[in-house]
Amino acid sequence: MKLRHARAVAVFGIAVLALTGARGSGGGGCDNSSSGSSSSSSSSSGGSGHTDNDSESNSSSGGSVSGGGGSAGQASRDITIDKCAYDAATKNLTARITVKNDGALDYDYSVTMKFSGSGAVPATAVKTGIAVAAGASATAELTTPYVGTGDGSEYTKCEVSRASRL
């Protein structure tokens, strides 16, 4: 490789690092499968939180956001799970999220939420096209049909399994 090519690659790498940020993966969350009190959790690298026992839900909830590297990792760190519950009125598993865009550019987010718990068949919900302007926040609701026959109490955890932004 010629010296000018090596320089070009180095400059490109630095530019990508500067644009995407050099933060490590992170994201906080919680799983309160046996707790009946309100709580939240966060990490020093961005993190997320949630509140248990929302007045609109019939089951306890938990949530987490897992971050990775690059744009997808940043997208994960931009998401907070506000509610994770079974909605008896619609018979859906529901997660309400807030997406906060601290960047200088507008982004459209896509989020895949995984619902799980002890004895529960894992379920997923996908929401695409969540438009968030630079420096702003937006809320979104992800839902998937409940396939069980009970009251949904076996679903105690929500987690963002995939997130991206464009």
Disulfide bonds with the S-S distance in Angstrom:
Cys84-Cys158 1.81
